[in-house]
Amino acid sequence: MITILVADDHPIMRRGVRQILAEAAEMVVTDEAGSGQEVLEKVRHVNFDVVILDLSMPGISGMDVLKQIKREKPAQVVLVLSRYPEEQYAIPALKAGAAGYVPKSGVVEELVEAVKRVSMGRKYITSSLAEKMIDFDDSLEKPLHQTLSDREFEVMCLIASGKSSSDIAEKLCLSRTTISTYRSRILKKLKIGSDAELARYALENTLI
């Protein structure tokens, strides 16, 4: 039986993942976590066959949680499940130690297969990402959003989606001042001057 920890800040999403995995007789979700700190605490005390980790977590970001898990328990298998574009996060997540990356848009079709594969010590990426990796040319100029840190990219997507500073601060368990600082850095790095331009940039680059 494959034991699984589902880590996502949305209870509805955790419930949905449970239902999907319940259809596979050889899998059981034995625990859940709703924040980055909770994930770390549970992983420190329990050995799970697979941790399914969302990258958008309040407090400690999912990417930082992944890196911390791999520092403390290198053998722990982590499968990233994220709404963020594969082009931006899949390869960094794999480099940070993730065993696989599944976009939430394809969760129903791919999650069970991904869990099976990573639980056997193999890697999992979608066929679309595999094609993009084959076609990728390092000589091409990288888009500006790839210069953002993990948290800056997360804040950028939330701003571009129309979230207010208060909403973002509450979601990420940060202060409004911190969010404003992130916003200033993001606008500077992307060389744009307003939230409207930021939203347009995100849409043009299929980031939201």
Secondary structure, 3 states (H helix, E strand, C coil): CEEEEEECCCHHHHHHHHHHHHCCCCEEEEEEECCHHHHHHHHHHCCCCEEEECCCCCCCCHHHHHHHHHHHCCCCCEEEEECCCHHHHHHHHHHCCCCEEEEHHHHHHHHHHHHHHHHCCCCECCHHHHHHHHHCCCCCCCCHHHHCCHHHHHHHHHHHCCCCHHHHHHHHCCCHHHHHHHHHHHHHHHCCCCHHHHHHHHHHCCCC
